[in-house]
Amino acid sequence: MLTKEENELLTRVGPGTPMGQVMRQYWLPALLSSELPEPDCAPLRMRLLGEDLIAFRDSSGRVGMLAANCPHRGASLFFGRNEESGLRCVYHGWKFDVSGACVDMPNEPVESSFKHKVKAVAYPCVERAGVVFVYMGPREVPPPLPELEWMSVPESHRIVAKRVQFTNYAQSIEGEIDSSHLGFTHSRVSDHRPLTPEEIAALPSAGRYTRQDRHPRFDVLDTDYGVLIAARREAEADSYYYRISQFLMPFWTLVASGTERRDPTRGTRAFIPIDDESVLVFATSFHPLRPLTDVEREPLKVGGGAGFVGEDHFRPATSAPFGAWIPIAAAENDYLLDREAQRTTHYAGMAEFWAQDAALQEGMGKIYDRRMEHLGSSDTAIIRMRARLIGAAKAMRESGAVPPGVDEPELYRVRASVAVLPRDESWVPATDHLRRVIPGTNPGGPEVGLAVPSTHQRV
């Protein structure tokens, strides 16, 4: 549990808050490049870390991110004209470029120098791997982008998706790094019936280990970039099955799929605070070495995984911030809960993977009062994740300490993984090469062992 003060420190991210100051040290993935499809296209309303913003692509193709209100008299720049390398307020014609500089002030005398004294709040943006990142921090020269693996693969190798969830960002991260809920929330009803020894033996190894052992033992380690998490389950008489996940400051997660494939796809999630009570879930699925197949893309199109909503399962788009990324399944329709399916097919009664998480996390309330919790050993990773974030906020507030990973982008070259190890072997050194991004390799499921690389060559 957390005290009231600790919970406030963890969850409040608006301007001037300690956690908000931490978040502003990092680059934030904000929108897909395709959402601003061409120069001088329509601007977009945005909201990040409790600030209302306007995103636009200027005549040269550069992306700008301005405070939503014109610094003249506060008119919304969403209604502005995107023209000739700037966004022009239609109230009095003041025009601002991507740096926030006022480049035209037509309602003032020609000889006036007033425009040189006015600047809109503007945040630097860069595009990488089809994503627009924004830096909302105080540095004149922003830090480098994190070197996450998916950001360096060709477009054909990756899928990127978004959705909005109406809860505090921390509740979403907590669910993502909680391996123990997989055997319940995301299971099927048939997974809970007793199996014969023959049926158990016929299961793929990872599925067999999860089925036989629903109470994993957690081991967590602080790292230079966040938290390294291992969920250990019983495997064979002489071995353990490890599912190894990563929490990367301040909101990135890497979770191993636990699949048996020798050539697995990989996933990354980010949980970017829109404000204290809503979060942008940013999901990628990618293969390090080759294009994704149609078979691999199909589940993501119909709603598979923590971040992927079916293509036809979003509400009609609106011009509100992230208004194109709000799922149909929501609190007001009980996330399309089907009680018959709960009895017969899906343990949680909801078909889409992401909705199973969202229903439970949003059902806690926008910001759960963590004084009411009763945490167990299976919550070890959550406890450490909170401690890293709260510690970073306190350190920055008290001494100005730069949060972990901000200036060390190479620390983000890590992976999640699975492994089966002898019971007397330490999992940390034994899985080192599985947790590092090693060019030209893509180690697979537990039956592969620990050293067999993919045979695919880098494209």
N, C-alpha and C positions, 0 to 999 in steps of 0.2 A: 504494500500500500504506500501511497504518498501522502504527505501532509497537504493541507489546503494550499500553503505557500508554494510547495514544490510542484503541485499540479498546475498552479497558475504560471509558474516559471516555464514548465514544459509546454504548455498549450497555447499561450498567448504570443502571437507573432506579428502584431501590428507595429507601425512605426514607433520607435522609442522603447519597445519592450526588449528585455535581454535576449529572449529567443529570437525575436525578429531581427535583432542586430546580428546574431549568429547566422541566420539564414541569408542575410544580405551579403555575407562574405563570399558566398558561393554563386556560381552560375546556375540559373534556373531554366530548365527546358520549359518553354512557354507555349509554343504553337508549332504546328507543322508548316514547313515552307509553302506547302500547297494551299494553305488557308489564305495566303497573300499571293495569288497565282501570277500576277504580272505587275509591271511598273504602273503606278498611278491607279491601282485598283481601289475598291472601297476599303476604308479603314475598318478596324475591328475594335469593339470594346473588349477590354481585358481587366482582370482584377487579380493581383498577386500580393501576398503578404499584407492584405488589408488595404491596399492602395488601388484606386481606380485609374486605369491607364487606357491609352489608345495606341494601337499598333497600326503602322502603315508601311507600304513599300513605295519609295519615291521613284522619280523618273529614271534614275540611274540603277534601280534595282536594289538599293540599300534599304534595310529595314530599320525603322525608327520606333521608339517606344516613349511616348510623351505622357505626362500627367493629363488626366482626362479633361481638365478645365483650363480654358484659355487664361493666361495670366493677366489679361486686360480686365475683364469684369466677370470671369467665371463661366462663360458660355461653354457648352460641351463641344469639344473638338471632334466628337463622333460625326457631327453634322458638317464637318469641314470639307472643303474642296481639296482633293489630293491632286496637285498640279505643279508642273514646272519645278520639281525637286523640293517640294515643301507641302505642308498641310496648312491650308488657309481657313481661318475662322470666318464663318459666313455672317457673323454679327457685325464686325467692323473691318474685316479684311486683313487682320494681322496674320502673318504667315511665318511658320517656323520650320526649320530644317531638322534632320534627324539628330543633330546635336543639341537641339532646343534653341538655337540662335534665332532671333527675330530677323528675318531677311527682307521683310516688307511691312510697312505701316502706312497704308495709303490714306488713312483718315487724318494723318498728321501733316503739317506743312512740309513741303519738300526740303526746306533747309533744316528741318529738325533733326537732331541726332538722338532722339529719344529711343529709337529702335535698338540702338547699340547698348542701351542700359537695361533692356528687358530680355529675360531668357526664360523659356519654359523648362520645367523639370523634365529631363530626358535621361534615359538609361541606355547604355551601350548594348548593342545586339550583335551577335554573330550567328552564322548559319553553318551547321555541320550535320552531315548524314540526314538531310531532309528535315532538320529541326532548327527552329529559331531559339537560341539561348539568350537570356537577358541577365545583365549584371546590375543589381540594385544597390550595390555597396558604395562605400565612401572613397575608394581608391580612384585617383585620376587615371592610372593605368591598371586595368583589371588584372586579376590573376589569370593563369592559363586555364583552359578548359580541362576537366578531368579526362584522363585517357581510358575511358570505358571501352571495352572491346567492340561493342556493337557500332561505335561511332567511326570505326576504321574499315568496316566491310562495305563492299559495293551495294548499291540499292537492291539488286536482285537477291541479295543474301539476307534481307531483313524485312520485317513488317513493324511499323510503329503505329500505335493506337492510343487513344485517350478516352477517359470518361470522368464525369464529375461524381463525387460522393459527398453527401451532406453530413459530414462529421468532421471532427478535428483530425488533423493529419496523423497525430500520434496513434490514434485508435486503428488507423489503417495499417501503419507500419507494424504495430503489435500483432495484428492478425497475420501479416505476411511472414513474419519470422517465427510463428508458432507452429512447429511441425506436429505437435500432438493432436491438433484439431483435424488433421487430414483423415484420420481413421474414422471420423464421425461426420463432420460437416459435409465433406466432399465425397463421402462414400455412397455406395448403393445399398439398398436394403438387403440384397442377396449377400453382401459382404459380411453380414452379421449372423448369418445362420451357421450352425456347426458344420464343419466339413469332415469328411472321412480322411484318414491318413493318405489314401490314394489321391483324393482331390487336392489336398494340401501339397503333395509332392508334385502334382501336375502344374501348379502355379509357377509363373516366372519368379525368379528368386526375390526381387525387390517386393513384389506383391505378396509373396509368401511371408517374408519377414514382417511386413507391416500388418498382415492379417494375424499372424501368430502373437505379435507383441504390440499391444496398443498403448503401452505406457513407456515411451522412450526415456532414456536417461540423457540429460543434457550436460554438455561441457561447453563453457564459453571462455573466450580469451579476448582481452582488449588488444587491439592492434593500432598501428599508427594511423589507420584510416577509419576505424570503427570497432566492430565486434565480429569475431569469428565464432561460429555456432556449429556444434556437432550434436545431432540427435542420434543416440546409439540404441540399436535394437538387437535382440538375440538373433543370431543367424544359425550356423551349424553348431555342433557341440563344441567345436574348438575355435569359433570365430564370432565376430560381431559385424553387424551392418551399420555403416555410418552414412547419414545424410547431412552433408555439410553446406551450410548457408552463410551468407555474408550480409552484414549491415554496414554500409558505407556512408559516412557523414555527408550531409546531414539528413538525407531522406532516400538514399538509394538502397535497393535490396537485390541480392542475387540468391535465388532459391533453386536448388537442384531438383530436377523433375523426378528423379528416382526411377527412370525408365531403364529398360534392358538394352536399348539400342546401342550398337557399336558406334554409330555415327550420329550422335544426338544434336538436336537444336538446343539453343540456350536462350535464357530469358533474363531480362533486367526490368525492374520496376522502379519508378520514382513516385513519391507522394508529396507533391508540391502544395504548400498551403495557399489556398485562394484567400482565406481569412481564417479567423479562429474556428469557424463552424462549417467550413467546406474545404474540400481537397481535390486537386487535380491528380488523378491516377494516370500515370504515363507509363505505357507498357511497350516493350520491344520483344520480339522473337526473332532469332537470327541463327545463321550457321556461320562459323568462322571461316570456312574453306570453300563453300560451294553455294550456288543458288538454292533457294528453298523450292521444294517440289510443290506441285498442286495439292498433293495429299497433305503436306505439312501446312499449307496455307488454309485449306478448307476449314478445319476446326476453329481457326481464329476468325474466319469470316462469319461463322454461325454462332460464335460466343463461347470460346473455350479459354480457360486460363483466367488469372486474377484481374487482368486489365482489359480483356477483349470482349466487347459487347457485339452481338450479332449485327451485321451491317444494316439490317432492317429493324433493329430493335432500339433505335434512338427515337426520341420525340422529334416532331417537326422542328427544324432549326429556327431559332429566333436570333435577334441582334444583341441579346443580353450577353455578358461575359461568359464564354464557353457554352453559349446557348445551342450549339450544334452537337454537344457531347453529353446530353442528359438522357439517361436510359428511360425507356418506357416503364420498366419494372421499378417500382418506388414504394415508399411507405404507404401512400394513399391507396395503393392496390395490393398491399401485402406482398410486393415483389413477385406477383403472379403465383403465390403459394397454391399448390394443388395438394389437398389432403389425401386424395386417392393415390397420387404419386408418392406421397410420403409413406403410405402404407405398403406400396407395392414395388416402387422403383428407386426413387431418390430419397436418401435418408433425411435430408432437410426439406424435401417437398418442393424444391425449385430446380428447374432444369439447367439454367445457366450457372456456370461455375462462379463467376464474379458476383452474381446476385446472392448466392449462398453466403458469401462473406459480407456483402453490403447490408443485408437484412439484419445480421447479428450485430455488426459494428454500429450501424445507424440506430438500431434498437436500444443501444446503450444511452442514447441522447447525444446531443451535439458535442458536449464535453462531459465525459463521465467523471463522477466524483470518486476518485481513486482511493479515498479514505474508506470506501465501502467494500473494497476488495478483500479477498482471502487467497493470496497467491500461494501456489504450490511449487514443487521442484520442477514441474514442466514449464514454469514461467520464468526460468532462469535467464533465458535470452532477452525477454522483455525487460526484466529488471536491469540488465546490463545496458541495453539500448537506452533506456531512460536515464541511467546514470551518466552515460557518455554525453548525451545532449544537455542535461542539467549541469554537468560539470563544465562543459564548454561555455554555457551561458554565464555561469558564475565567474569563471576565469576571465572571460572577456569583460564582464561588468566590473570586476574588482581590480584587474591589472592590465586590461587591454590585450590579453593573450590572443593570438590568431588561432582560430579553431583548427582542429586536425585536418590535414589534407588540402587545405586551401592553396598552398604554394608548392605542393608535391603531387602533381598530376599523375606521375608514374605509379603512385600507390594504388591507383584504381585499376591497374592491370591485373585483376584477380578473377577467379571463377568460383562458382559453386560446383559441388561434385558429390558423387557417391562412391563408396568403397566397401569391400569386405576384407577385414583384417584379422590376423590371428589375435586371440584374446590377450596375449602377453605383449603385443606390439603397441607402441604409442602412436596414436592417430595423427598427431601434428607433424612430426617429421616424415611419417610414411606417406602422407598425402600432399606434401609440399609441392611436388611437380603437377599434381592435379589441380591445385588451387592457383597456380600461376598461369598467366597467359603466355604460352610458349608457341611462337609462330610455327605454323605447319603441322600442329597437333590438335586433336580434338578427342581426348579420351572419353570412352563411353561408359556403359553400365557396369555393375559390379561383377558380372561374369567375365568381363574383359581382363580383369586384373588391374595392376597399377601402372604398367609401363607400356602398354600397347597403344601407339598413336594411330590416328586415322591414316588411311592410305591416300586420302585426297591431298592434292598439292594446292598451295595457295593460288587463288585466281588473281 
